[in-house]
Amino acid sequence: MNAIFAITPRNEPKWGRLSAPVDPEETRICMRAQSILSGGEIGQCPPLDLKQARDVLAWYTPPH
């Protein structure tokens, strides 16, 4: 009897507002920039917005 109550429409979850869509490419750009700025001397990099992240990637030249 409990299984029947578990699948009845009365037990459907109520969804709240969903967040705005996320662009995976923008997330990847921000993650790469934060990774570049984080390190032993600097420590944890604060969150960057997309414009700042693109500036960091344009500035960064890897040593190899």
MARVEXLO-307075 format. One record per residue (C-alpha): residue number from 1; residue in three letters; x, y, z. Coordinates in steps of 0.1 Angstrom, whole numbers. Layout:
+-----+------+-------+-------+-------+
! pos ! code !  east ! north !    up !
+-----+------+-------+-------+-------+
! NUM !  ALA !     X !     Y !     Z !
...
+-----+------+-------+-------+-------+
END
This chain:
+-----+------+-------+-------+-------+
! pos ! code !  east ! north !    up !
+-----+------+-------+-------+-------+
!   1 !  MET !     0 !     0 !     0 !
!   2 !  ASN !    29 !    24 !     7 !
!   3 !  ALA !    42 !    19 !   -28 !
!   4 !  ILE !     9 !    31 !   -43 !
!   5 !  PHE !    10 !    63 !   -22 !
!   6 !  ALA !    46 !    69 !   -33 !
!   7 !  ILE !    37 !    71 !   -70 !
!   8 !  THR !     4 !    90 !   -67 !
!   9 !  PRO !     2 !   125 !   -82 !
!  10 !  ARG !    -4 !   140 !   -48 !
!  11 !  ASN !    33 !   133 !   -39 !
!  12 !  GLU !    48 !   151 !   -69 !
!  13 !  PRO !    74 !   177 !   -58 !
!  14 !  LYS !    68 !   214 !   -62 !
!  15 !  TRP !    95 !   230 !   -83 !
!  16 !  GLY !   106 !   265 !   -74 !
!  17 !  ARG !   120 !   291 !   -98 !
!  18 !  LEU !   149 !   277 !  -118 !
!  19 !  SER !   182 !   296 !  -122 !
!  20 !  ALA !   191 !   314 !  -154 !
!  21 !  PRO !   206 !   293 !  -182 !
!  22 !  VAL !   243 !   287 !  -178 !
!  23 !  ASP !   267 !   288 !  -208 !
!  24 !  PRO !   292 !   260 !  -204 !
!  25 !  GLU !   318 !   279 !  -225 !
!  26 !  GLU !   316 !   310 !  -202 !
!  27 !  THR !   320 !   287 !  -172 !
!  28 !  ARG !   351 !   271 !  -187 !
!  29 !  ILE !   367 !   305 !  -195 !
!  30 !  CYS !   361 !   317 !  -159 !
!  31 !  MET !   375 !   284 !  -144 !
!  32 !  ARG !   406 !   286 !  -166 !
!  33 !  ALA !   413 !   322 !  -155 !
!  34 !  GLN !   408 !   315 !  -119 !
!  35 !  SER !   431 !   285 !  -122 !
!  36 !  ILE !   458 !   307 !  -137 !
!  37 !  LEU !   455 !   333 !  -109 !
!  38 !  SER !   454 !   308 !   -81 !
!  39 !  GLY !   486 !   294 !   -67 !
!  40 !  GLY !   510 !   291 !   -38 !
!  41 !  GLU !   518 !   328 !   -36 !
!  42 !  ILE !   485 !   343 !   -45 !
!  43 !  GLY !   462 !   317 !   -29 !
!  44 !  GLN !   425 !   313 !   -38 !
!  45 !  CYS !   413 !   336 !   -66 !
!  46 !  PRO !   380 !   353 !   -60 !
!  47 !  PRO !   352 !   347 !   -86 !
!  48 !  LEU !   357 !   366 !  -118 !
!  49 !  ASP !   331 !   378 !  -142 !
!  50 !  LEU !   334 !   369 !  -179 !
!  51 !  LYS !   351 !   402 !  -190 !
!  52 !  GLN !   378 !   398 !  -163 !
!  53 !  ALA !   383 !   362 !  -172 !
!  54 !  ARG !   389 !   370 !  -208 !
!  55 !  ASP !   414 !   397 !  -198 !
!  56 !  VAL !   433 !   372 !  -177 !
!  57 !  LEU !   434 !   347 !  -206 !
!  58 !  ALA !   446 !   373 !  -230 !
!  59 !  TRP !   473 !   384 !  -206 !
!  60 !  TYR !   486 !   349 !  -197 !
!  61 !  THR !   515 !   334 !  -216 !
!  62 !  PRO !   524 !   299 !  -204 !
!  63 !  PRO !   561 !   294 !  -198 !
!  64 !  HIS !   564 !   264 !  -222 !
+-----+------+-------+-------+-------+
END
